[in-house]
Amino acid sequence: MEPEHAIDEAGGTTAQHAELSRVDTSVFDGVRERAAAILARYPQPRSALLPLLHLVQHVEGHVSRAGIAFCAEVLEITTAEVSAVATFYTMYKREPVGRHLVSVCTNTLCAALGGDDIYAAVRERLGGPDQPLGHEQTAADGSVTIEHAECLAACDLAPVLTVDYEFFDKQTVDSALEIIDALRRGEKPHPTRGAPLTDFRSVELLLAGFFDDPAVGGLEAVAGPSAAVESLRGARLAEERGWTAPPVPDEGAHT
């Protein structure tokens, strides 16, 4: 009998592949063609793991045990290798996400300008004053999952939050709560910049690299201005005043 810890040609142990065969991955049968299309983009199949995990989240709203098994099966790697990636990157969720994912920046500048207060108020609004929601927890009605983000790369527009990764800039406690209330009513407030809101699972399909699904509406439906006036102010001043960067010296100028 083959030892259960023997390494086989697929790079895993006999026990690992036996476990993989027992996991039901039929929930992903409808996206196997999409999975194959993702693999076709890369010269090495394992390079397709990141978009493949987004495809898994499109189907189930998180990366489940079945999702990990599906990725391992498609890429012919071990579930341990898939789990190592899925648990490293914060965009991959191990618990089901609600209809929308709200990320509140609580890094230094946003926190100092009110991000911590916004996060506390949103947690209470979603969970109640006696039991505010925690990080990556979901409201009882399934509408919103809340998380705090260490940085959303928009310090010039702090404090900020995102809904399904679209930006809402210069927030206050009141404006953030208005967004949360609208989302819970089934509305989709328009982001400060970026594409109109859809929902978390639709965005996951985009992140997997597909823009042809009716739920997404095509590439034109996800287009939107990404730069804010504040972010471009320096470039505009330079253009108006004729400022240019000094020329790069010739390689032999200092020899």
C-alpha positions as CSV (number, residue, x, y, z in Angstrom):
1,M,0.0,0.0,0.0
2,E,1.3,3.5,-0.9
3,P,2.3,5.5,2.2
4,E,-0.2,8.3,2.8
5,H,2.6,10.9,2.9
6,A,4.2,9.8,-0.3
7,I,4.6,12.7,-2.8
8,D,3.0,12.0,-6.2
9,E,3.5,13.5,-9.6
10,A,0.9,16.2,-8.9
11,G,3.0,17.6,-6.1
12,G,0.9,16.4,-3.2
13,T,0.7,13.6,-0.8
14,T,-1.6,10.6,-1.3
15,A,-3.7,11.7,1.7
16,Q,-4.1,15.2,0.3
17,H,-5.4,14.0,-3.0
18,A,-7.7,11.5,-1.4
19,E,-9.2,14.3,0.7
20,L,-9.5,16.4,-2.5
21,S,-11.5,13.7,-4.2
22,R,-14.0,13.7,-1.4
23,V,-14.9,17.4,-1.7
24,D,-18.0,18.2,-3.8
25,T,-17.1,20.9,-6.3
26,S,-20.2,20.6,-8.4
27,V,-21.3,24.1,-7.5
28,F,-18.6,25.3,-9.9
29,D,-19.7,23.2,-12.8
30,G,-21.2,26.2,-14.5
31,V,-17.9,28.1,-14.5
32,R,-15.5,25.4,-15.7
33,E,-15.3,27.0,-19.1
34,R,-14.4,30.3,-17.6
35,A,-11.8,28.6,-15.4
36,A,-10.3,27.1,-18.6
37,A,-10.3,30.5,-20.2
38,I,-8.4,31.9,-17.2
39,L,-5.8,29.2,-17.4
40,A,-5.3,29.9,-21.1
41,R,-4.1,33.4,-20.4
42,Y,-0.9,32.1,-18.6
43,P,2.1,30.1,-19.8
44,Q,2.2,28.4,-16.3
45,P,-1.2,27.2,-15.0
46,R,-0.5,28.0,-11.3
47,S,-0.1,31.7,-12.3
48,A,-3.9,31.7,-12.8
49,L,-4.6,31.1,-9.1
50,L,-5.4,34.7,-8.2
51,P,-8.1,35.3,-10.8
52,L,-9.4,31.8,-10.3
53,L,-10.0,32.6,-6.6
54,H,-12.0,35.7,-7.7
55,L,-14.0,33.4,-9.9
56,V,-14.7,31.2,-6.9
57,Q,-15.9,34.2,-4.9
58,H,-18.2,35.2,-7.8
59,V,-19.9,31.9,-7.5
60,E,-20.1,31.5,-3.7
61,G,-19.4,35.0,-2.3
62,H,-16.3,33.7,-0.5
63,V,-13.5,31.1,-0.7
64,S,-15.0,27.9,0.7
65,R,-13.4,24.5,1.2
66,A,-15.1,23.5,-2.0
67,G,-13.6,26.5,-3.8
68,I,-10.1,25.7,-2.6
69,A,-10.6,22.1,-3.8
70,F,-11.9,23.4,-7.2
71,C,-8.8,25.6,-7.7
72,A,-6.5,22.8,-6.7
73,E,-8.2,20.4,-9.1
74,V,-8.1,22.8,-12.0
75,L,-4.5,23.8,-11.5
76,E,-3.3,20.4,-10.4
77,I,-1.7,21.7,-7.2
78,T,-2.4,20.8,-3.6
79,T,-5.1,22.4,-1.4
80,A,-2.4,23.5,0.9
81,E,-0.9,25.6,-1.9
82,V,-4.2,27.2,-2.7
83,S,-5.0,27.9,1.0
84,A,-1.6,29.6,1.4
85,V,-2.6,32.2,-1.2
86,A,-6.2,32.5,-0.2
87,T,-5.3,33.2,3.5
88,F,-2.5,35.6,2.6
89,Y,-4.4,38.2,0.5
90,T,-7.2,40.1,2.3
91,M,-9.4,40.3,-0.8
92,Y,-10.1,36.6,-0.5
93,K,-12.8,36.1,2.2
94,R,-13.1,32.8,4.1
95,E,-16.6,33.6,5.3
96,P,-19.6,34.5,3.1
97,V,-19.8,38.2,2.1
98,G,-23.1,40.1,2.0
99,R,-24.6,41.7,-1.1
100,H,-22.0,44.5,-0.7
101,L,-18.6,44.8,0.9
102,V,-18.0,48.1,2.7
103,S,-14.3,48.8,3.5
104,V,-13.5,51.7,5.9
105,C,-10.0,53.0,5.9
106,T,-8.6,53.2,9.5
107,N,-5.0,53.9,8.6
108,T,-3.2,56.9,10.1
109,L,-4.5,59.8,8.1
110,C,-8.0,58.6,7.6
111,A,-8.2,57.6,11.3
112,A,-7.0,61.0,12.4
113,L,-9.6,62.7,10.2
114,G,-12.5,60.6,11.4
115,G,-12.1,57.1,9.9
116,D,-12.2,55.4,13.3
117,D,-15.4,57.3,14.2
118,I,-16.9,56.3,10.8
119,Y,-16.0,52.6,11.3
120,A,-17.5,52.6,14.9
121,A,-20.7,54.2,13.7
122,V,-21.1,51.8,10.7
123,R,-20.5,48.8,13.0
124,E,-23.2,50.0,15.4
125,R,-25.6,50.8,12.6
126,L,-25.2,47.3,11.1
127,G,-25.2,45.3,14.3
128,G,-27.0,47.5,16.9
129,P,-25.7,49.5,19.8
130,D,-25.4,46.4,22.1
131,Q,-23.6,44.2,19.6
132,P,-21.9,46.2,16.8
133,L,-20.5,44.1,14.0
134,G,-16.9,43.1,14.0
135,H,-14.3,43.1,11.2
136,E,-15.6,41.0,8.2
137,Q,-18.9,40.4,9.8
138,T,-22.2,40.7,7.9
139,A,-25.5,42.4,8.8
140,A,-28.3,40.0,9.8
141,D,-30.2,40.9,6.6
142,G,-27.3,39.9,4.4
143,S,-27.0,43.4,2.9
144,V,-23.6,44.5,4.0
145,T,-20.3,43.1,5.2
146,I,-18.1,45.5,7.0
147,E,-14.3,45.5,7.2
148,H,-11.6,48.0,8.3
149,A,-8.9,48.5,5.7
150,E,-5.3,49.5,6.6
151,C,-5.0,51.7,3.5
152,L,-7.2,52.5,0.5
153,A,-4.5,54.7,-1.2
154,A,-6.5,57.9,-1.2
155,C,-4.9,59.9,1.6
156,D,-5.5,63.2,-0.3
157,L,-9.3,62.5,0.0
158,A,-9.4,61.2,3.5
159,P,-11.4,59.9,5.2
160,V,-12.6,57.4,2.6
161,L,-14.5,54.2,2.4
162,T,-15.2,51.9,-0.6
163,V,-18.3,49.8,-1.5
164,D,-17.3,46.8,-3.6
165,Y,-14.0,48.6,-4.1
166,E,-15.5,51.8,-5.5
167,F,-14.5,55.0,-3.7
168,F,-16.6,57.3,-1.6
169,D,-14.3,60.2,-0.7
170,K,-14.2,62.8,2.1
171,Q,-16.7,61.0,4.3
172,T,-18.2,62.0,7.6
173,V,-20.1,59.8,10.1
174,D,-23.4,61.1,8.7
175,S,-22.5,60.7,5.1
176,A,-21.2,57.1,5.7
177,L,-24.4,56.1,7.5
178,E,-26.5,57.5,4.7
179,I,-24.5,55.2,2.3
180,I,-25.1,52.2,4.6
181,D,-28.8,52.9,5.0
182,A,-29.2,53.2,1.2
183,L,-27.4,49.9,0.6
184,R,-29.6,48.2,3.1
185,R,-32.7,49.6,1.3
186,G,-31.4,48.0,-1.9
187,E,-30.3,51.3,-3.4
188,K,-26.9,51.8,-5.1
189,P,-25.5,55.3,-4.3
190,H,-23.1,56.6,-6.9
191,P,-19.5,56.5,-5.9
192,T,-17.5,59.8,-5.8
193,R,-15.4,58.3,-8.7
194,G,-15.3,55.0,-10.5
195,A,-17.9,52.8,-11.9
196,P,-21.6,52.6,-10.8
197,L,-22.2,50.0,-8.1
198,T,-23.3,46.5,-8.9
199,D,-22.7,44.0,-6.1
200,F,-19.8,42.1,-4.6
201,R,-20.2,38.9,-6.6
202,S,-20.5,40.9,-9.9
203,V,-17.3,42.7,-9.1
204,E,-15.6,39.4,-8.4
205,L,-16.4,38.3,-11.9
206,L,-14.7,41.5,-13.2
207,L,-11.6,40.8,-11.0
208,A,-11.5,37.4,-12.6
209,G,-11.2,39.1,-15.9
210,F,-14.7,38.7,-17.4
211,F,-16.7,41.7,-18.7
212,D,-19.3,39.9,-20.8
213,D,-21.7,38.8,-18.2
214,P,-25.2,40.4,-18.3
215,A,-24.9,41.1,-14.5
216,V,-21.9,43.3,-15.3
217,G,-23.2,45.0,-18.4
218,G,-20.1,45.0,-20.4
219,L,-16.9,47.1,-20.3
220,E,-18.7,50.4,-20.8
221,A,-20.9,49.8,-17.8
222,V,-17.8,49.6,-15.5
223,A,-16.0,52.6,-16.8
224,G,-15.8,55.7,-14.8
225,P,-13.5,58.6,-13.8
226,S,-10.8,57.3,-11.4
227,A,-8.9,60.4,-10.6
228,A,-10.1,63.2,-8.3
229,V,-9.5,66.9,-8.9
230,E,-7.2,67.0,-5.9
231,S,-5.1,64.2,-7.2
232,L,-4.4,65.9,-10.5
233,R,-4.0,69.5,-9.0
234,G,-0.2,69.3,-9.1
235,A,-0.1,68.2,-12.7
236,R,-2.6,70.9,-13.7
237,L,-0.5,73.6,-12.0
238,A,2.6,72.4,-13.7
239,E,0.8,72.6,-17.1
240,E,-0.6,76.1,-16.4
241,R,2.7,77.5,-15.3
242,G,5.0,75.7,-17.8
243,W,6.8,73.7,-15.1
244,T,8.8,70.8,-16.4
245,A,11.1,68.3,-14.8
246,P,14.8,68.8,-15.4
247,P,16.2,66.7,-18.2
248,V,17.9,63.4,-17.5
249,P,21.6,63.8,-17.8
250,D,23.5,61.8,-20.4
251,E,25.1,58.7,-19.1
252,G,28.6,60.0,-19.8
253,A,28.0,63.5,-18.3
254,H,29.9,62.7,-15.1
255,T,32.7,60.7,-16.6
